[in-house]
Each structure stands twice: as C-alpha cells, then as structure tokens.
Amino acid sequence: MEHAATPSWAMLAYLASGVLFILALRGLSSPASSRAGNRYGMIGMLIAVVTTLVTHQIAALPEILAAIAIGGGIGWVIARKIAMTDMPQLVAAFHSLVGLAAVLVGWAAYLNPEAFGILGADGLINPVSRVEAGLGIAIGAITFSGSVIAFLKLAGKMSGAPILLPARHVINLGALLAILGLIGYFTLDQQVWVIATITVLSFIIGFLLIIPIGGADMPVVVSMLNSYSGWAAAAMGFTLHNTAMIITGALVGSSGAILSYIMCKAMNRSFISVIAGGFGADASAGGGEAREQRPWKRGSAEDAAYMLGEAEKVIIIPGYGMAVSQAQHALREMADLLKAKGVEVKYAIHPVAGRMPGHMNVLLAEAQVPYDEVFELEDINSEFATADVAFIIGANDVVNPAAKTDKSSPIYGMPVFDVDKAKQVFFIKRSMGGVGYAGVDNDVFYMDQTLMLLADAKKMVEDINKGLAH
C-alpha cells in the first residue's frame, strides 16, 4: 500500500463524500427525508470507495471485486430476509463486524508496517502510528465483544436481565487504565505481547461493560455501540492515511454519542451511569412478577371497536409488541377506518420505544402512516387529558406510572406517557403474566378505565377492524 501525496482531485472527492455523509445524517433525522438521506450516504460511500481503489495499490482488482461481490451478496440476502422485528440485533451484529474489522486492520498494520507506510527511519513503527493502531484495536475490540453481547440479549439467546459481577466497577476501571497504560507503553516497546495484551483486555472489557446493562437501556446501548464503531473506524483511518475514513468515522462516532446522550436525557438517565452499567445494577429492585391477584378488567375486540368508533380523539402508543406481531399494517388500517368515521387519530412515540433508536418510526413508515400523525413524547403528552382513548399496543415500560411515583422502581425518573389521564385505555398484550423489558409490573393494567385486550397484537387489531367495518 503506497502513501504518496494524495492527488488534489482525490482530496476533493473525499471532501464531497464527507459533505454527502453530513447530508445523509441530516436526512436520517426525519422519517420524511430518510430515503433521501440513505441515497446521499450510498452515493458518498461509492465515491469514497472508488477514490480509494484508484489512488491506493491495495490488492489486485479482481480480488477487490470478488470481496465486494461476496460481502455485498451476503448483505443483500440478509437485507431481503431480515424481519423488522430483528432489526435491532442486526444493527448490533453489524457493529460487531465494524469493530472486528478495526482489530484486523490494526494487526495487519503491526505485522506489515512497511505496506502501510508507517515505518520510521530506525526500521521501527512510528510512535504516533503505534498509538493510532493501539487505539483502533482497543476501540474495535470493545465494540466487537460489546456488540456480540448486545446481539445475544436482543435476540433472546441470552437473558436481558443485568448480570452483575462483584466489584465490577473496580474491574472495569482497572482494565481500562491498563489498556491506556499499555497503549502508552506500546510507543516505547513494540513487542507482540504488548499489542496482544491490549487486544485481549479490550475484548474482555467490551464484554464486561455490556452484561450489567439491563434490557430497558438497550436502545441506548445500540446507539452507544454505533458511536464506538465510528471511533474505531476513525482510528483506522489515521492508520490507513485515509481522509474519507477519518471523516466518516468521526461523523458516526460523534452522532452516535450525541444520540446516546439525547436518549439518556429523555430517560432521565446519567450517560456515564448507563455506560458503567449503573442502571442495570438496580434493574431487579422494582422487578416483580405481574401481580395477577389484583383486580383487572378484560375487554374484547367488539368492546374496543364500539368504543373506538364512538370516540372523538384516539392516541395510539406502539411498542415492541407491535413489532413482534408485525401489527403495523393492521394498525394503520384501523386508523384509516377511524378517520373515515371522523375520529382524530395520533401516534405517540417514546424516544426509547422498541429495541433501537427510531424503531417504531421505521415500522410506522413501513406501513405508510402519514408523518404528520406521528408525535414525540414532549409534543403529545399534554393531549392525553383530552383523549377519549389511549390505545396501547405492545408498549409497557413507556406508559408505566411507576416511573413517576415509585422511587424503588428501576425506571423511576424516566419520562412516560400520561395514559392514566385518558378517559379510556385499551392495553393489548399477550397475557397478564408478562412484564415489560425492565421487569416491572404496570399499574395501568389495574386502572378503572383500562380494558386489557389479551391476544396477539396483530390478531386483536384485525378483529377490531372487522368490528369497525360493520
């Protein structure tokens, strides 16, 4: 790999890629412009890849094209087959691949520094390049192992409950300080044991950082791992002397960090405590099984259809249960039937609904729900007092009053929808035996104005639609 002066046209191409990536992020900030944002990102990446291939002697072109074909083919098949329900764990899996790529590039630079143009006059790797490679490997390894744990939790292959190790904060802090110290020592001694120890410790710390984080914080974890993957890519961009990679990594890293911070604010969480597993430490404190001995009312699709048809204003709160049952299309049909009867229909989306940022927005957009009917928590929460019906489909923690009243609850302090102020509440869930992802019971189940609609969400909404159609 040669690192002669980058041609002026290539610098301009990388600059154009950076601008397109910024436009992509801006477009992805709204469902209405998300498709345009995706296109900008795709064009920017195409320009960056082609420019890199033309200006760097990386490998034979047939090898590169074969690698692109294999990777692109796998990605195409996965994208075609993946269900929207599985999107969070897919994102986590992709983050793990970015982290692993950073580790492999760092090791490749260490094993063949001449090809990367990072050898000094003394025949050793430049100290600055050692820092870049060490940081890239460390961040990449943390991203990889952390993303694997997040994938296992989201996919249900591992318990979503926090796994708490004794003195975990001391262990984590000690391991992180050891990694930073070894990266510093790596500038003085480039023996293989140093970089190998950095790699192993980083894999371990990524694992330890994620296992104590409870399921309710998973959207923040996914966003945080996205940020890590960006910083890993940026660090490798310095090692590869690739401007576009530095720009892209910095954009992903900073935007992921900002999004994580915004989500923590929306949950009334400390960003540092979430990263350190602080919330997970208390996730079992308010956890309890659903208290089925308390009186509750069971409703039917016929009851719901009649009351919805008589309402003037209905607010729908979707959650992960809607995603699991793929009920978004039936839900939009229900909204259309209600609007045909003159009912005002709005959708209320919590910042951490689902298992990744924007999960509910993506599902509703897939069902072609009009963007102007979808509202964030702070924009619609005051309207529940004037709503005839709060229609909760598959959500739980985001409507739990314990967040406002129970200081022992693990979700205490998290802003939630004021569904208790609505005249009537319909709550769709599979059974009374289950609790939310945070593991806490929900007082909304037992309110006087609540009717529990116990069934698969899609089947229940379809039955409601039959009642509305008659």
Secondary structure by P-SEA (a helix, b strand, c coil): cccccccaaaaaaaaaaaaaaaaaaaaaccccaaaaaaaaaaaaaaaaaaaaaaacccccaaaaaaaaaaaaaaaaaaaacccccaaaaaaaaaaaaaaaaaaaaaaaaaacccccccccccccccaaaaaaaaaaaaaaaaaaaaaaaaaaaaacccccccccccaaaaaaaaaaaaaaaaaaaaaccccaaaaaaaaaaaaaaaaaacccccccaaaaaaaaaaaaaaaaaaaaaaaaccaaaaaaaaaaaaaaaaaaaaaaaaacccaaaaaaccccccccccccccccccbbbbbcaaaaaaaaaaccbbbbbbcaaaaaacaaaaaaaaaaaaaaabbbbbbbbccccccccaaaaaaaaaaccccccccccccccccccccccccccccccccccccccccccccccccccccccccbbbbbcccccccccccccccccccccbbbbcccaaaaaaaaaaaaac
